[in-house]
Amino acid sequence: MYYFCTYFDSHYTQRGLALYRSLQRHCSAFQLWVLCMDRECYDTLVQLELPNVHVIALQDFEAGDEKLLAAKNNRSLIEYYFTCTPSLPLFILARHPEVDLITYLDADLFFFDSPRPLFDEIGAGSVAVTEHRCPPDWQDSNRHGIYNVGWLSFRRDEHAVACLRWWREQCIEWCYDRVEDGRFADQKYLDSWPDRFSGVVVLHHKGANVAPWNVGSYKIRENEGRVYVDEQPLIFFHFHGLKKINAWIYNHNLGSYDVRISSLLLRSIYTPYIADLVAGSEECLSLFRSASPESGIRHSAGESVSLAQLPFVRRAGKQLTEGLRLLKAILGRRSLVVINGRVL
């Protein structure tokens, strides 16, 4: 059994659902705890009744935690989210004695293969981290940290708990969305872990935490339906910075790292993810429609319904498709165009 946790608010519900569905496909047995950072997110997940998902209300998570609540008053919303990261694994370990190893996942991860090789690599280790693996010629590659918060594993032992408690105290004291005095948000604190704590494992599998900032360093290929990173299977991709511009355009954010999106990246990595985002929107929309059928075209997770769902767009058919192809050419492949849930 694998135990995971994550957090997100209503603006990230579709991404959280995509993460969950990818785990369903590639994990034979898992449990996922989701800390809902607002009531809208909580209500949506409760109504969905997803198997193997345990929903945590923010008020329950914060209850009695005076230090965390005090920190909430002196930083922005996203900075408070970062502040909560180390407290979530501690929260779960304190309440669920069956959890021997808890793995925190960023909500914008998406699995393409089983995570089992990563757990095999962790072995008896207490803490597991992944490096950013930025290209060596990328200036200031470690400015935001050697390691990425995207995947972090903590065993129920003295070393991991000590690490979590130290990290929590640091984040409560200072956790801001800027680089300052060798710190950055919740992330740069990780730099000292291998020297500061025993049992820290740095995961070396190339298929772990592939992301816009490092994908250009690898040879991405496909063989018999599996995506490979050099010689190893892609386990999960970190869709950092992917932004929905409007109902039919996504900015893939690869240009921020001087990476051009290839046909393989588009077909085998970004298309499956965006298809799941659209499916998640439909899932939330169905809840919204059943709750208030007379309402407009916004659903409970706060994003607009895809234009492709509207009758006048469906009638436009071929003309609209050709127009979007032209728009894509104008954008110079910096963005992805989606119609009827399909990436053009």
JOQUI-V915166 format. One line per field, one symbol per residue. ss: DSSP state (H for helix, E for strand, L for the rest). psi: psi as a letter, one per 40 degrees, with the letter a starting at -180 (. if undefined). burial: # if it has 16 or more other C-alpha atoms within 10 Angstrom, else .. A space follows every 50 residues. Layout:
ss=???
psi=???
burial=???
This chain:
ss=LEEEEEEELHHHHHHHHHHHHHHHHHLLLEEEEEEELLHHHHHHHHHHLL LLEEEEEHHHHHLLLHHHHHHHLLLLHHHHHHHHHHHHHHHHHHHLLLLL EEEEELLLEEELLLLHHHHHHHLLLLEEEEELLLLLLLLLLLLLLLEEEE EEEEELLHHHHHHHHHHHHHHHHLLLLLEELLEELLLHHHHHHHHHLLLE EEELLLLLLEELLLHHHLLEEEELLEEEELLEELLEEELLLLEEEELLEE ELLHHHHLLLLLHHHHHHHHHHHHHHHHHHHHHHHHHHHHHLLLLLLELL LLLELLHHHLHHHHHHLHHHHHHHHHHHHHHLLLEEEEELLEEL
psi=hihiiiiiadeedddddddddddddehdhihhhhhheiddddddddddfh iehhhhiddddehegdddddddefiidddddddeddddddddddegeehd hhhhhiefihheihedddddddbeidihiiidfiidehhfdedeidiied hhihigiddddddddddddddddhgifihhfeihbededddeddddiifh hhhehdehfhideedeeihhihhfeihihbeiihdiihfhehhhdaeehh heeddeffhhhidddddedddddddddddddddddddddddgeeiafhad eeiiihdeeiddddddbdddddddddddddefeeihhhhfehh.
burial=.######################..##...#######..######..... ..#.###...#......#..##..#...############.##.....#. ###############.###..#..##########.........####### ######..###.##..##.###.####.....#########.#....### ###.#############..##.....###...########.#.....### ####....#.#...##.##################.###.........## #.#.####....#.......#..#..##....#######.#.#.
